[in-house]
């Protein structure tokens, strides 16, 4: 089975790495700390397209991504969503929100133009998220 990331997701994100089921991505918008999980299976559009075992794995990955973000400074709320109205490939957004952020209290989708990360800042965030996930797996 081959896996291809939707071209729009690839253009808007920075790869962090692969989890058991999903590819973990950082949305390239420095206004929000925003992760995206994409199950590495072909032809998935909805959560119900996954079998029960893989839905359970995805839920654990969402939990791990949420925990990696929630303890960071300035994070007041975690938003989790699976919309798929523009990008049909199944993907889950895990967004760290803070009171008064650029879209607060509304959704982040379509709230202004993205502010892209610089290369060194993106590397630092990717390494930090990897470290949080490793620490979380160990506990």
Buried (B, 14 or more C-beta within 10 A) or exposed (E): EEEEBBEEBEEBBBEBEEBEBBBBBBBBBBBBBBBBBBBBBEEBEEBEEBEEEBBEBBEEBBEBBBBBBBEEEEBEEBBBEBEBEEBEBBBBBBBBBBEEBEBBEEBBEEBEEBEEBEEEEBEEBBEEBBEBBEEBEEE
